[in-house]
Amino acid sequence: MSFWVVSTAMAVIALFFVIGNAVSVKTKGYINSVLVAVIVFLIFMYTGVVPADITTTAGLSAMVSSFVIPFCIVDVASTLKLKELKSEWKTALIIVVATLGIAVICATVGIAAIGRARAIGAIGPLGGALLATTISQQMAAAMNAPDVAVFVMIVLVLQMLIGLPIASVCLKQYIKAIRANGELAAHLSSTPAVAAATSSSGKKQSAFLRYVESDYWVFFKLSVVAAIAYFVGTWLAPVTKNIVNATLCYLIFGVAAAELGFLDRSPLAKARSQGIIYFALFSLLLSTFASVTLEVMLSQILPAVAIILMAAVGMLLFSALLSKVLKMNPWLAMGISMCCYIGYPGSQIVAEEVIRGTTDLTAEESKACSEMIIPRMVLGYFVAAITSILAASVAVGFMF
């Protein structure tokens, strides 16, 4: 009888995140809990203590591939309020400029350090999208350069390990700044009126809702929105060359459904299922690293880390300079720029972990920080996914 069954696999994965959370709390959010969990997992996996397919054994991989990601994206999208998104063009512009910073560094210092093919090929994965990485890989394969094809995938895998701690520090400093300058207090003072309006509007419940209102009803509505988004995105993907796809449509339809009142704000929390859903989502990060052997990772790790660090300098510099023009907090701008590296769900996870790890925040302050940071980090990922595809499409023409 094998020791690795669903229950034991779940217990060990949960333990990884328990360890990560303990380190995050101890360091007051400066060290990201997911980063620690990933490192612990890699140590145990490469030493043979745990199997590489532990998330599959636990059944979490099946959950993620089937409904977890659609539900999570729609759930986050429901928190985005159109009135508050008017100023979020700044978030999009920061990602565009950060991607430009990546391209400039790779095309100059990067070529000198690791060669043209690798440096230019890295622009796509450094921008954040798996499809952008695939574009670079296909060009490398067509030019009979398998080492470059492996290299760009290693960049995509490793950049998260570097991006997570940078994003953690940036967001941690942003929280400190908004507490010091009164911005957080100002946000808090504006919430009671909204809360009062919400409670007064919910005094009367229709006869229909009295019969159907339940966790199941919340899941039904969430599933309907996700299904519509999936079909529309799948239909539009080939038409738009995958620029508009199901993932992007989850975000768009989630925002629309919440604005129209069909979907509750934060439906997963209302259905009391946020914990298990996000536990499965976090496990996706472990399975990402499980696909890379130790030998392959070691052979490409030095040039990959070099280009990741160099591009990170470009991203942070460009976004910090832009923040001055936009009159935006530079720590937030730099944190948003890291969405290119950490992708989704990393962009959301790192924000949640920093807020949770800042233990001196009150419950109200934590909620306010979530409202001020998480939607921007999620939106940053979607913009990064699009810009990285465009950047990779142009860059591959200059790889060889």
Secondary structure, DSSP 4 states (H G I P E B T S, - for coil): --S--HHHHHHHHHHHHHHHHHHHHHTTTSS-HHHHHHHHHHHHHHTTSS-TTHHHHTTHHHHIIIIIHHHHHHHHHTT--GGGGGGGHHHHHHHHHHHHHHHHHIIIIIHHHH-HHHHHHTHHHHHT-HHHHHHHHHHHHHTT-HHHHHHHHHHHHHHHHHHHHHHHHHHHHHHHHHHHSSHHHHHHHTHHHHHHHHHHHTSS--HHHHHH-SHHHHHHHHHHHHHHHHHHHHHHHHHTTTSS-HHHHHHHHHHHHHHTTSS-SSHHHHTT-HHHHHHHHHHHHHHHHHTS-HHHHHHHHHHHHHHHHHHHHHHHHHHHHHHHHHT--HHHHHHHHTHHHHHHHHHHHHHHHHHHH-TTS-HHHHHHHHHHHHHHHHHHHHHHHHHHHHHHHHHGGG--
